[in-house]
């Protein structure tokens, strides 16, 4: 494999016969990166790997497939069109998919396994289907005509399926299809077993209920949004204007009231036992688990200021509770999904208490037994635990901050062993028994490759080679492929800032080129990495640009000190770090310092505005898509995590908004926003438009009727990236200097 990659890299350096790569081709079928296998899962019995796969003529229309380990056969199990055509989503489901960043997908977008591996469960067009293996056929358990079905999960004992419909929790008996409502008060501002907006959008908690290990009870949340301010916003469509009344918890405002209850599935008159979440209702219910033996519910309670996180054990019915552990920070405590209850009562946990996220084993009372990993690197998350073998597998970046590898460490403590190939970035999914895993691996020379491995890293089978041969969709463009160069610069506090730089096609020593600077800049994202890259970057290198990316302080996978630089004042350290990158570019002999432009989306759009407002002296032009302009308009959990409550940090909110610096925005600006964005509301941009116009500042504007935050439809993506490219050509690449 390494020889193949070396030869491929050599081939990529040639540019004489590269085909023209157009923006239209970036978003057309088949996808340039090759087929996408989404939702990879290993069957509980280890016999199959299942996945969702788009079609050759429509990469976003997904069917359910399997790879059978014994036969080596890959086949389609369920054709989405054979069961149903494209249906209009409910408003709630459309919003949920937008928050999951899968709004562009259709067909089968989610599925789950029966615990014994005998069947699959999947929703489609609001109905719920049960598919017995090996050959079905799919049986409809719940029909969309009685209400749109979401969040379906099979019980651990395999007898029931739970799901949410009409804001209430339901169960269906698999054997006879009988459906019962376990809750009945859902409606209006009240929802049962559904993750509230803040949990979905900012806490990475997309579930609202959890089966007990024996399948007899369900812990669920009851959400009441009555206290959340109702905001009326306009979603401007192509031929109409929809007035949306949305309960939006803006920074400093009220959050939803959340309760946690437990209900018995087989009770003929089900009633809820409520768990005491503490004296204050102004908290976040961050995570919910069951103890391994099912005797208690474990929930994580996070304070409103997010500086305190408690893991609490509650025994339903008798009121007994105890705090197992507490995490505190002077800035904020990041949430994670690394809690693993063990059979003997102990549990696995991750913490940033030493400045980097690492793994710990705690005893049944919460006391720390041992630290399993340590060092100035980050554990991304637990992948699997084999208690019998006494081993834990996890993903992290020990060898390279820009990489992602699979590691193994003993539960009893010992050496951390890398089991994956260091030449690739890895995104693995383990079987429940931790015996095998399926892996998506890539690097700058290899698009995502899918393979099956033993837990020692040994390759068992290749599900998708995705080789860059003559038949690959990217083959016509290989000769013009630009490989990134990596390096580091130094922030003002001495921390290293990683960058990647792509040189333009046909690069000539002694010639100066325009620069396309692309960033995200915000928390919980790492943009500079050693995976397969962005095809728009490749388009811009073909248009004659040097492309530059730098991850500033505040971003992810670098430790807590690196993140904490933005605490109580956003847009300052980030902009200074990006200025470090721009100043370095201006000294390079291949860069034209008069032709540097910047581009970002969402937080990156905010970064564009701040950079233009503070550093127009060194930036020719910038494009901002869906930007935040004033953090008082954004939601509670995200904004207050970094800026604190507005009542305690009014000055920080003022200084983190664009408005104090707006007079400095003198470079060319392209402002882009979807007119139905329910994440960064369109009002962020309308306020900016008004202020720029009052200042007499000229700018270019592109808005998208019906467009959400991601502008996810292929035609919108094609159009917006054409607008961005044309803007950069006019005001950066082809800029005429007086």
Buried (B, 14 or more C-beta within 10 A) or exposed (E): EEEEBEEBBEEBEEBEEBEEBEBEBBBBBBBBBBBBBBBBBBBBBBBBBBBBBBBEEEBBBBBBBBBBBEEEEBEEBBEBEEBBEEEEBBEBBEBBBBBBEBBBBBBBBBBBBBBEBBBBBBBBBBBBBBBBBEEBEBEBBBEBEEBBBBBBBBBBBBBBBBBBBBBBBBBBBBEEEEBBBBBEEBEEBBBBBBBBBBBBBBBBBBBBBBBBBEBBBBBBBBBBBEBBEEBEBBBBEEEEEEEEEBBBBBBBBBBBBBBBBBBBBEEEEBEBBEBEBEEEBEBBBBBBBBBBEBEBBBBBBBBBBBBBBBBBBBBBEEEEBEEBBEBEBEBBBBBBEBBBBBEEBBBBBBBBBEEBBBBBBBBBEBEEBBBBBEEEBBBBBBBBBBBEBEBBBBBBBBEBBBBBBBBBBBBEEEEBBBBBBEBBBBBBBBBBBBBBBBBBBBBBBBBBBBBBBEBEBEEEBBBBEBBBEEEBBBBBBBBBBBBBEBEEBEBEEEBEBBBBBBBBBEBEEEEBBBBBBBBBBBBBBBBBBBBBBBBBBBBBBBBBBBBBBBBBBBBBBBBBBBBBBBBBBBBBBBBBBBBBBBEBBBEBEBBBBEBBBBBBBBBBBBBBBBBBBBBBEBBBBBBBBBBBBBBBBBBBBBBBBBBBBBEEBEEBBBBBBBBEBBEBBEBBBBBBBBBBBBBBBBBBBBBBBEBBEEEEBEBBEBBBBBBBBBBBBBEBBBBBBBBBBEBBBBBBBEBEEE
